[in-house]
Amino acid sequence: MSFTPVSLQLPAYRDWKVVASESFHTLQELLNFCEIDPTESGAVVHEGFKLRVTRYYASLIEKGNAADPLLLQVLPTNREFLTVPGYQRDAVGDQLSVRVPGLIHKYHGRVLLTLTGACAVNCRYCFRRHFPYSENVPGLRITDPIMRYLAENEDISEVILSGGDPLMVSDQKLIKLIGSLNQIPHIRTLRIHSRVLSVLPERVTAELIEGLKQFDGNVVMVTHINHPNEISRHNRQAFQMLSGQGFALFNQSVLLKGVNDCAETLIALSHELFESRIIPYYLHRLDKVEGAAHFDLPAVESCRIYRQMRERLPGYLLPAMVDEIEGQLSKIPAGNEPAEPG
């Protein structure tokens, strides 16, 4: 029987923590739900980076289709165990940029907090799949090292919450963090990068919104959506709840072989995002993380796709295609390389 996501319009929608706890954690459960023959899927058990998929996200996967682009993003396969030259555990140099436990400082004016290692969905291309979260638990009190670091570095004006997924922590923990940040006058922007916004729409509640509104500066929400099939009326309503409060919404996608490596798909995604009041922000080329090489595309192919997008989309719907490279002081614009060899 198909799973019908709980509508946020219902006054008694279920607690998001309960919904998250009912996620799929085994291949057999997920494949049975999606009506897919295990022999056709190529899936394997991966104990090092376990399967986790919300029932809402799974309900968007086409039944019986082992090549469904949403399924491919979350299904572990034996290709993750291949050793491929050039793909490493710390693909973008995060661990080299940890200044105090839980705080990554790479770029001028902004820092990133690894608020939690938990996610609602374990994406198989995740560039932090090997990150040592247990060694990077941030302290959120004003007297903790992270807050001292922020207070002492007055050029920092923006704090980015990431993980894992920062919205997997409780409202109480977020409010505690916001209270500490409000005591540091030069922190003017709070940015939240979250896959939860699209894969667990029950997480967007009136309580969450009221908590975020306590921040004294600007609140920016960055969703992570790779394919237009990931947008439905259920998560679209969650997006509208956030945008209706004046929070800016942007999206970042990853260009993935077999998932969205088609200009038509990415053009449709940009339009769907705009319909949901989300601005396309970044299209990342794959970070070369160990275990995800099978999602990568040759530069020639990615540039061809991006050129087609540029020719057909207005500028405000064209995400910037970028690479994140260890040691660089910003994301690096991509997509301008020669479209053909030679």
HELIX and SHEET records of a PDB file:
HELIX    1   1 TRP A   16  SER A   21  1                                   6    
HELIX    2   2 LEU A   27  CYS A   34  1                                   8    
HELIX    3   3 PRO A   38  SER A   41  1                                   4    
HELIX    4   4 ARG A   55  SER A   59  1                                   5    
HELIX    5   5 PRO A   69  VAL A   74  1                                   6    
HELIX    6   6 ASN A   78  PHE A   81  5                                   4    
HELIX    7   7 GLN A   95  SER A   97  5                                   3    
HELIX    8   8 TYR A  133  GLU A  135  5                                   3    
HELIX    9   9 PRO A  145  GLU A  152  1                                   8    
HELIX   10  10 PRO A  166  MET A  168  5                                   3    
HELIX   11  11 ASP A  171  LEU A  181  1                                  11    
HELIX   12  12 VAL A  196  VAL A  199  1                                   4    
HELIX   13  13 PRO A  201  ARG A  203  5                                   3    
HELIX   14  14 ALA A  206  LEU A  212  1                                   7    
HELIX   15  15 PRO A  228  GLU A  230  5                                   3    
HELIX   16  16 ARG A  233  SER A  243  1                                  11    
HELIX   17  17 ALA A  263  GLU A  275  1                                  13    
HELIX   18  18 ALA A  293  PHE A  295  5                                   3    
HELIX   19  19 ALA A  299  ARG A  312  1                                  14    
HELIX   20  20 GLY A  315  LEU A  317  5                                   3    
SHEET    1   A10 VAL A  98  VAL A 100  0                                        
SHEET    2   A10 LEU A 103  ILE A 104 -1                                        
SHEET    3   A10 ARG A 110  THR A 116 -1                                        
SHEET    4   A10 GLU A 158  GLY A 163  1                                        
SHEET    5   A10 THR A 189  SER A 194  1                                        
SHEET    6   A10 ASN A 218  HIS A 224  1                                        
SHEET    7   A10 ALA A 248  VAL A 254  1                                        
SHEET    8   A10 ILE A 279  HIS A 284  1                                        
SHEET    9   A10 ALA A 320  ASP A 323  1                                        
SHEET   10   A10 ILE A 332  PRO A 333 -1                                        
END                                                                             
